[in-house]
Amino acid sequence: MKIIIPMAGIGKRMRPHTLTIPKPLIPIAGKSIVRRLIEDLKTVINKPVDEIAFIIGDFGKEVESELIQIAESMHVKGSIYYQTEPLGTAHAVLCAAPSLQGEIVVAFADTLFKANLMTGNGSDAIIWVKEVENPSQFGVVKTDSRHLITEFIEKPQTPVSNLAIIGIYYFKDGQTLKKELEYLIQHQIIVNGEYQLTDALQNMKNKGMTLTASPIEEWFDCGNKEATLYTNRRILELSEPEKLIQQTSTIKNSVIIPPCFIGGNAHIENTVIGPYVSIGNDTVIKNCIIRESIVQRFSHLDNLMLHSSIVGNYSDITGNFKDLNVGDYNSLTL
């Protein structure tokens, strides 16, 4: 089994944080989005994974090394591929053509989820879906009584289905998918200026292949600040409490209102933290009240009242701010 992770997007909606790191490396409850995604996939797939292929933009060698380290920490080979132009989801997956062999899972890296074990009854492909209230904003599928997909519809303007495609797919044969993606490119089958993965799926269905819709329990978005903070809250609620506060952290004269994540070597003093706060490794916080926020690594915060905020890495902030969205390497005083 191979996991293919397209993540070449620049993450405009998560700026300023994505000015220095790609969105999938932003931490949620102490772990990057992409690491959490891989861990959840390995649990749901319940099969040995021998390769994780990351499809990235020009993110630099430091990011590439971090991604390879994530794979190797799970005793899996990591591979790097590049998508140099934003030509769509089908084009992105095809950038990892050498890895499209055998059983594969394609998972776009801004998606976290809660689901049961993967089941498809021998299907050629499984598409994870979630019931939504606003299907006009998503690609959706229609299914029959056996959960087999009968039709794909991109952002329907009339109510036809509320089963949204969340961006995670299983394929029994990666070579078959590769051929369908190559067909789109060779014949210039373009929708809204891009090559769409759903067009390849529709071609597979038209050829008589069985595609099954697999419902998930929860779908966590990390597309913007508000959605990321909500996802951080839900992940904290679902986490085992004893694993959230690292033993190497120091907490003096402070109150931690659970659930909160406190990273390794973090120092908390004269402060109230929580609920729903994640503090990164090696961050120092003094004389603060912080709730429903994410503070990343190696930052220093003093005399702050924060709510619904995200603070980047290596930031130094002093004052009386209430709602912050600050990227890496900032120094602010009020």
N, C-alpha and C positions, 0 to 999 in steps of 0.2 A: 504494500500500500504506500502511495506517495501523497503528500499534501502539497497543493499548489496555492500560493498566497500572492495574488496581485495586490501591490501596495505602492504603485508609482505615482499616485495622485499627490498634489501639493498641499491639500487640506486647507483651502482658503478660509473656510468657515471656522477653523480652529486657530486662526492667527490671533495673537502674536506667537503662540507656542510652536506652531509649525514653521516658523521662520528659521529655527535652529535644529529641529529634529522632525522626522516624519511623524504624522499623527499616530500611526500604530505603536510608536514607542512611548507615547504619553502614558504615565502610570495610572492604573485604576486599583485602588486599595492595595498598593504596594507592588503590583506587577504591571508590566506594560500590556497594552491592549493585545498586541500580537502574541505575547507569551500566554496570556489567558486564553486566547482563541485556540492556540495549538493544544494546550492542556485539555480544554473542554472537548476538542475534536477527538483527541486520542481516547478519551473516556467513552464518547458516544460511538465512535467507530468500533472500538473493542476488537481491533486487529493490530498486528505488529506493523509499525510504520518504519520504512527504511530510508526515506528521503523527505526533506522539506525544502521546497523550491520557492524562493522569494523573488518576486518580479518587482523591481524598484526603478526609480529615476536616478538622477545624478545626486545621490545622497552623501557621497564621500566614503572613504575607506573605514572611518570610525564606525559609521552606521552598519556597513557591511560586516565588519568584524563582530559587532554586537549581535547581528542576526545569526551569523554562523555559530556564535557562542550559545545562543538560545537553543539552536538545534542540537548542538553537541552536548549540552547539559542534559538533554533528554536521550542521549546515546543514539542519535539519528544523524545521518549525513545532511549537511546543509549546502544548498546550491544557490548561487546568485545569477539572476538574469536581468536584462535591462529593457525597459520600454521607454524609448527616447521621444516618442510623440504620443499625445493623448488621442489615440484612434479607436477607443472603445473597449468594451469588456472582452469581446472575442479576440481582438488583436492582442490584448494584454495576456490572456491565457496562452495564446500561440507563441508568445515570446519565450515561453518555457518548453518549446517543442521537444528537445531531447529528453525531457522528463515525463512526457505524456505517454507512458507505457504502463500496461497492467492496470490494476485498480487505482483510481485516483480520487481524491476529494479536492475540489476547488473551493476556496473560501476567501472572500474579499475581506480585507483586514480591518475594516471599521465596524465589524459585526460581532457582538457577543450574544450568547444565547443560553437558554436552559432547555434541555431536551432529554428524552429517554434514549435508550440504545437505538442505533440505526436499524431500521427494518425495511425491506423492500421486496421480499419474496422473490428474489432472483431477478429483479428488474434490471434493465440495461442502464438506467439512470434513476437517481432519487434527487428530488428538489425539495429543500426545506422551505416550508411556508408558514405564515402566521396570519390569523384573521385580524383585519384592521378595519377601522371605522372610515378611513378615507382612501379607498382603493385607487382613486383617480391620480394619486401621487406615486403609484408603484406599478411595476410589472406584476401581473396577476395570472393565475391559472384557473381553468375550469376543470372539474374532475367528475368521474362517474362514481357509482356506488362502491366501487372497489378502490377508490383513491387513485385510479389511473388518470393521468392528465389527458384531457381531450383537446385543449386549446390553450395557447399563450396569448395574452392581450397586454400591450404596453400602455400603461396609464389610461385606462378606460374612462371615457367621459360619461358613459351611461352605465348603470349598475348591472354588471354581468357576473362578478365574483368578488369576494372580499378576501381571497387567499393570496396574500402578497408574497412574492419571492424575496427571501431575506438575503440572498447572496452566498449560499452554501449549497454545493452540488456534489453528488457522488456519481462516478462513471465506472461501470464494470470493465470497460476497455478504453484506456487512454488513447490508443491508436485510432479508434473509431472517432473519438472526439476531435483528434488532431486533423483527420481527413475532412471532417465537416467544417472546421475552422479555416483550413486551407481553401476549401471550396468558396467560402465567403470572400476571402481576400482575392482569389484568382478571378472571381466573377464580379468583383466590385459591388457586392450586395451591402449597401450602406443605408442606414436609417438615422436621420437627424445628424448626419455628418460623421457617424461612427459605425464600426462593425459591432453588431450586438450578439452576445452569447445566446440570447433567446431565439435568434434566427437559426443558429446551429441546432438548438434543441427542437425547434419546430421541424426542421428537416429530418432529424432522427425519428420523430414521431410519425412523420409522413411516410417513412420507410418501413413502418410497422414495428419499430422498437418500442418496448414498454418503458414508460416514464411514470414514476410514482411520486405523488406529493406526500411529504412527511411532515405533519404538523409539529410545531415546537410549543413549549409551554410559555416561554418569555423570550422577547427579542429586545436586546439592549443596544440603543443607538449611541454612537460617540461622535456625531457629526458636528456638534457645536458645543459651546460652553454649557448651556442649560441641560442639554441631553447628556453630556458627559458627567455632570454633577449628579444627575438622577441615576445614571448607571453606577457611579461610584457608591451612591446610597444603597442601591439594590444589591450590589455585590457584597457590600459590608453586611447587610442584613442576612445574606445567604451564607456568609463565611462562618467557620468554626471560631468562636470567641477566643479560645486559648491560643490560636495561631496569629492573632492580629497585633498583639503588642510584643515586639521583639525584645528578647532578654537583655541585649546589649544597650537598650535605650536607658536614659536616666530621666526620672520624673521626680521633681522636687517641689513640695508645697503646691501641688497642682491637683486638679480634678479632671478625670477622664470620664466623659459620659458616653457609654457605649451605644452603638458599635463604632469603633474607631480603629484605624491602622496607624501604629507608631513604628517607624522604620528603625533599622539597626543604627546604633551610635547617635540617635537623635537625643537632644537635650531639651527637656520641657521644664520651665521654672516659673512659679507664681502665675500660673495660667489655667484657664478653663478651656478644655478641648472637647468638642462634641455637642450633640451627636453627629454622626455621618461625616467624619473628617479623616483624611488620609495625610500623614506626614511622612515625607521621604527620608531616606538614610542621611545621617550626618547633618541634619537641619537643627538649628538652635532657635528656640522660641521662648521669649521671656515677656511677662507682664501683658499677656494677651487674652482675649476671649475670641475663640474661633469655632464656628459651627458650619456644617454642610459645605465644606470646602476641601480643596486639594492643594497641598503645599509640597513641592517637589524637593529634590536633593540639594544639600550643601547651601541652603538658604538661611538667612538670619532675619528674624522678625522680632520687633520690640514695640511694646506699647500700642498694640493694634486691637481693633474690634472688627473681625471679619465675618461675613456671612455670604454664602453663595459665591465664593471666590475661587480662582485658580491662580496660583503663584508658581512661576517657573523655577528652574535650577539656578543656583548661584546668584540669588537675588538678595539684596540687603534693603529692608524696608522698615522705617521707623515712623510712627505718627498715629493718626486716628482714622485711617481709612475704614470703610464699611463694606464696599463691594469692589473687588479688584479682579482684573484679568490681565496679569502681568507675565510677560515671557521671561526667558533666561537672561542672566547677567544684567539685571536692572538694579539701580540704587535710587530709592525714593525716601524723602523725608518731608514730613508735614509739621 
